[in-house]
Amino acid sequence: MQALPHPAAPHAPDAAALQLPPGVHQAWLLMRWAAERTHRSKWLMACAMARLQLLMRARVAARVHERLALAYPGLSPRQLQALLRDNLRETAYAAIDRFRLWRLCEQDLRDQIDLHGAAILHRYLGRQPLVLLCPHFTGLEAAAQRLTLEGPGMTLYNPQPDANVDAVCRAGRQRFGVQLLLPVGASLLPMVRRLQRGVALLLLPDLYHSGPAAPPSRLFDPSAGTGPLAAWCAARIGAVLLPVTVLRTAGRYRVTVHEPLPDQAGGAAATSDALCAALESLVRKAPQQYLWAQLRAPRTAARAPLANRP
């Protein structure tokens, strides 16, 4: 199956086109300037930002330290601190580099982001319901941008509290084709219909969200969990679950589509447990490039409109 054509979209709209207020406009220009520096310059900026977080004992650094300690109880304090430092650096680099990714044209995205496992992706894309499971690696933005070039897709999206920031995010993420950003907590019926028509769902399975009533699985430790939506899609509508990882080496990204998760005889609960085990295995291969700060304790899942549907 060939990648579907996309209308030309060389760049995301600039700050003036988005009509940003002066303060946000200046921040946009600063981040865009930083994103266009060399890889070494961006890495030095990321190291400085990480050091500042550690010196100021920032709340996010404390949260990451807590998650790492729970996930790697065998590490010494020095090893844990080194892993925390590396993770904060990678997170800061990704925050800077996303402004460059949002401005790359299609050919540059293909040249600078390597896609491995494309044959696995196109084995299912457009042929049956497909859910791409992309954990919160720091290069997640690169993975999403690259995968949008392979065919129609959609994802769940929580609008940013600030309307100006939300406009920037949407402009950068919806450049190629109609990439539907479904609001978190909305009815799942439109999503299911699009899945059945061959539109792939890019899902962040390690981010807990309200979904069909099902027991959430635990990820890394008893205090963090995943939502049941991916397992529900596999059990109820026969969706194929493809794990996707993205890792950065210098200024390049490598997006890998892995073989699908095997079918589980135990239904949604067994599928969710298998999914968590697979995610843990993938994250442990590069823990410094995983966004540990986003892991949250699971909330009580609200019954979604499709929970009682056959």
Steps between C-alpha positions, in 0.01 A plus 500: 500500500644835397500803729203722428579836336479812712443858399811714500565647843864611524472679833273553794350851511726759654424703810354791303260270313378361832447855632684432824509770767837677549626293792415165341631629167841573653513159670410334169781684319750414774416127493505499120842668504631244749359210297691608189841494673743212441454172683794579728361843590157356578660228712696758699179698557323181612782420744476849647122471539536163674768632735278795588210267583723295729644807673155649556357163610222542248179309564524311171852382589373370832217316324738339252735399783210334681391305191854387422554383857184289481583357157868430581522414870842336453680816392737674738432867586780607266367287212149630561620860495691442174192347337287792622748751355511322163121482488457870574749580224316286246167651601633855463654420160168362376316812620734716293517280192125463452490856361739387226298186428183707458668697221659217299353428159397147406828412330707625795288294740566190290872579479557580868265250668572139414197269492567132565231236477299683233414164343338394829299823508372467144412136556202625702451870419173549312417130515369460855464706819848604607625655825858628516624485858759774543622544860617841620857495375661842480499477119124442488448813290740366235316166491162666458626730223660210311205264532256758365680465165403132473122539487191642668509504877342638813591535865354604833586854595454707813466868401761721663367733774632804312325554166815647343715202597223270379498676161879451469476129585214436259671691219818295540325163520237523227709594199476179295157382402207501739657379823200498732569606859215344695434665837569286804178396671281541190275228362697210357248421228658728232842356581378141464332575169818655363706206626272265312543711185879461513605817686777402742487614863825627650455433870721589795430186703700606805282808552196411706176648376131430540377227271285189482442345840778247555761443771812707429836322496801609700813636338837477675358531851166478681453877500500548121259356250381495141159551350301206359419651160760309295406166655131580449559573129680168459240296688183664369573602140801281417753781474864411442732648764840610363757633750704795372821637650707806412858562610732789429867475405662843459272698268322199346203296616428133444132400504444124524172320441511168683314176436139500628417386849370142493130438555412426862243236590410681822332796330561868575653447845758249375576719197553803724743307721692375194511854366649634823764225503596586141518872580723442801738290291525770232548787746770319697716488188536881510370636832684830456278576198167436669275772646468364852333815623178422311427174687196549721298299746191358325169663569165327503413453135175662398268278300523621142205498262624185326561295813169316471500465123568164335 
